[in-house]
Amino acid sequence: MNTTDTLQSTRFAVYLCPEAGSPYYQLGSTLLGYDVRAQRQTELPAWIDPAWQTAAAPYGLHLTLVEGFSCNAADLPAIEQEVRACMACLSPHAALHLSGGHVEAWNGGAVLAHVFTPSPHLLMLHAFLLARLSRFVTHSPFEDELAEHPERYQTPWEQARMRLLRTPRGLDSFQPHFTLVQPYTGPDPEGMRSRLQELVAGDGEQRYRSVSLFVKPGGEERWQLQAEIGVAPATAISSS
């Protein structure tokens, strides 16, 4: 589920983004009407109204590890360096896996999401990146949401997360997902969910070896791939 965007500020996020040539990436980019890797629009299927993708399309197909926070543009090189430092801490055998994929309808059917269970290593990486990158955050989209809806995120742990990490989401309640449609305003959310489930039925298990740092320059609407940062490959250990 994508948060409200602000065009004025520079923003960064850390995502899982399927490889450009993978069938799942091609399918997702078609459903969204936007190929974020190629920075180009794609033709939507006839059964998807363009109005149903106004929130999701600018992001492209992605799974969020670290939310799209605002930052100082001058800090982007340091943010990339921090992500690289975090990834360098993983052993070559780190299992960044997703399993149990299925499509759910959220927010009364307005959001159709392909939801997964993270592997323990991926859950650890999410928490590690979130903790290390929070110092670069200058503004959080959840602060805007709370200003408009102060009744939200009122549990003690959500408030503690907002103070420390600038997001009420994630950690032990991390719910990794690819947003496939948002905002759906059609008459049949369950029918849309079922149709999407059929399309992604073969993509319920996914494995990754890298994370993607995305940025949205201030004043622009769409996100861009800044860097693909992988787990270090296994190297032979020489014996003495």
C-alpha positions in Angstrom: 0.0 0.0 0.0 1.5 3.3 -1.1 1.6 6.4 1.1 0.6 9.8 0.0 3.2 11.5 -2.1 4.6 15.0 -1.9 6.1 16.5 -5.0 8.2 19.1 -3.2 10.6 17.0 -1.3 13.4 14.6 -2.3 12.5 11.1 -1.1 14.3 7.8 -0.8 13.1 4.2 -0.2 14.6 0.7 -0.2 12.6 -1.9 -2.1 12.7 -5.4 -3.4 12.2 -5.0 -7.2 12.0 -8.1 -9.4 14.5 -8.4 -12.3 13.6 -6.5 -15.4 13.3 -9.6 -17.6 11.3 -11.7 -15.1 7.7 -12.6 -16.0 6.5 -11.3 -12.6 8.1 -7.9 -13.2 6.6 -7.7 -16.7 3.2 -8.7 -15.4 3.3 -6.2 -12.6 4.5 -3.3 -14.8 1.7 -4.0 -17.2 -0.9 -4.1 -14.4 0.4 -0.8 -13.0 0.8 0.9 -16.4 4.4 1.9 -15.6 7.8 0.2 -15.9 9.9 1.9 -13.2 13.2 0.3 -14.3 12.8 1.6 -17.8 11.1 4.8 -16.7 8.3 4.4 -19.3 4.6 4.0 -19.3 3.1 0.7 -20.4 -0.3 -0.1 -21.9 -2.8 -1.0 -19.2 -5.0 -4.1 -19.7 -8.5 -3.2 -21.0 -10.1 -4.4 -17.7 -8.1 -1.9 -15.5 -9.3 1.7 -15.5 -6.4 4.2 -15.4 -8.1 5.9 -12.4 -7.5 2.7 -10.4 -3.8 3.1 -10.6 -3.2 6.8 -9.8 -1.7 6.0 -6.4 0.3 2.9 -7.3 1.6 3.6 -10.8 4.2 6.3 -9.9 6.1 3.8 -7.7 6.2 0.9 -10.2 6.3 -2.7 -9.1 8.0 -2.9 -5.7 8.0 -4.4 -2.2 8.8 -1.9 0.5 11.6 -2.6 3.0 12.1 1.0 4.0 9.3 3.5 3.5 9.5 6.4 1.0 10.8 9.1 3.4 11.8 12.7 2.7 15.5 13.5 3.0 18.0 16.2 2.1 19.1 15.7 -1.5 22.7 16.2 -0.4 22.4 13.1 1.8 21.6 10.7 -1.1 25.2 9.5 -1.5 25.5 8.9 2.2 22.2 7.0 2.2 23.4 4.8 -0.7 26.7 4.2 1.2 24.7 3.2 4.3 22.6 0.6 2.4 25.8 -0.8 0.9 27.4 -1.1 4.3 24.3 -2.9 5.6 24.3 -5.3 2.7 28.0 -6.0 3.2 27.2 -7.3 6.7 25.1 -10.2 5.3 26.8 -13.5 4.7 26.8 -14.9 1.2 24.2 -17.5 2.4 21.6 -14.9 3.5 18.2 -16.2 2.4 16.1 -13.2 1.3 13.0 -15.1 0.5 9.3 -14.5 0.2 6.7 -17.3 0.5 3.0 -17.9 0.8 2.1 -15.2 -1.7 -1.6 -14.5 -2.1 -3.7 -11.5 -3.1 -5.7 -9.6 -0.4 -8.1 -6.7 -0.7 -7.4 -4.0 1.9 -9.1 -0.7 2.9 -12.5 -1.8 1.9 -11.2 -3.1 -1.4 -9.4 0.1 -2.5 -6.0 -1.7 -2.3 -5.3 -5.0 -4.0 -2.0 -6.3 -2.7 0.1 -9.4 -3.3 1.0 -10.3 0.3 3.9 -12.6 1.4 5.5 -14.0 4.5 9.2 -12.9 4.8 12.0 -15.3 5.6 13.8 -14.7 8.9 16.8 -13.2 7.1 14.6 -10.8 5.1 12.8 -9.7 8.3 16.1 -9.0 9.9 17.3 -7.0 6.9 14.1 -4.9 6.9 14.6 -4.0 10.6 18.4 -3.4 10.1 17.9 -1.0 7.2 15.0 0.8 8.8 17.0 1.4 12.0 20.2 2.5 10.2 18.5 4.9 7.7 16.1 6.6 10.1 18.7 9.3 10.9 18.5 10.6 7.3 14.7 11.2 7.5 13.6 14.8 7.4 9.9 14.1 7.1 7.6 11.1 7.1 4.4 10.7 5.0 2.9 9.2 8.2 3.3 12.6 9.9 1.0 14.1 7.2 -1.4 11.2 7.6 -1.6 11.8 11.4 -2.1 15.5 10.9 -5.2 14.7 8.9 -6.3 11.7 10.9 -5.0 12.1 14.5 -7.0 9.0 15.6 -4.7 6.6 13.7 -1.7 4.8 15.0 -2.5 5.4 18.7 -1.2 2.1 20.2 1.9 2.6 22.5 4.1 0.7 20.1 3.0 2.6 17.0 3.7 5.9 18.8 7.1 4.6 19.9 7.9 3.6 16.3 6.8 7.1 15.1 9.2 8.7 17.6 12.2 6.5 16.9 11.7 5.3 13.2 9.2 7.8 11.8 6.9 5.0 10.7 4.2 3.0 12.6 4.7 0.0 10.3 7.2 -2.8 10.1 9.4 -4.7 12.6 7.4 -7.6 14.1 4.3 -6.5 12.2 6.1 -6.2 8.8 3.7 -7.3 6.1 5.7 -7.4 2.8 3.6 -6.9 -0.3 3.5 -5.7 -3.9 0.7 -3.3 -4.5 -1.1 -4.4 -7.7 -4.0 -1.9 -7.8 -4.6 1.3 -5.9 -7.1 2.9 -5.6 -9.7 0.4 -6.9 -13.1 2.1 -7.0 -14.9 -0.5 -9.2 -18.0 -2.4 -8.2 -16.4 -5.8 -7.4 -13.3 -5.9 -5.2 -13.6 -9.6 -4.6 -13.8 -10.3 -8.4 -10.7 -8.1 -8.9 -8.9 -9.9 -6.1 -9.8 -13.3 -7.6 -8.7 -12.2 -11.1 -5.3 -11.0 -9.8 -4.8 -14.1 -7.8 -5.1 -16.2 -10.9 -2.5 -14.1 -12.7 0.1 -14.3 -9.9 -0.7 -17.9 -8.8 2.8 -19.1 -10.0 4.7 -16.3 -8.2 3.9 -17.2 -4.6 7.6 -18.1 -3.8 10.3 -15.5 -4.6 14.0 -15.3 -3.9 16.2 -12.2 -4.0 19.9 -11.5 -3.9 19.8 -7.7 -3.9 17.8 -4.7 -2.7 17.0 -1.6 -4.7 17.5 2.0 -3.6 14.9 4.2 -5.2 14.7 8.0 -5.2 12.1 10.6 -6.1 13.8 13.9 -6.8 12.0 17.0 -5.5 9.3 18.3 -7.8 8.9 15.0 -9.7 6.0 12.6 -9.6 7.6 9.2 -10.4 10.3 7.2 -8.6 13.6 6.2 -10.1 16.1 3.4 -9.5 19.2 4.8 -7.9 21.2 1.6 -7.2 20.9 -2.2 -7.1 22.9 -3.4 -4.1 23.5 -7.2 -3.8 24.6 -9.7 -1.2 28.3 -10.3 -1.5 29.0 -13.5 -3.5 30.6 -16.5 -1.8 34.4 -16.5 -2.2 36.7 -19.5 -1.8 38.6 -19.6 1.5 42.2 -20.5 0.8 43.7 -23.0 3.2 47.2 -22.4 4.5 
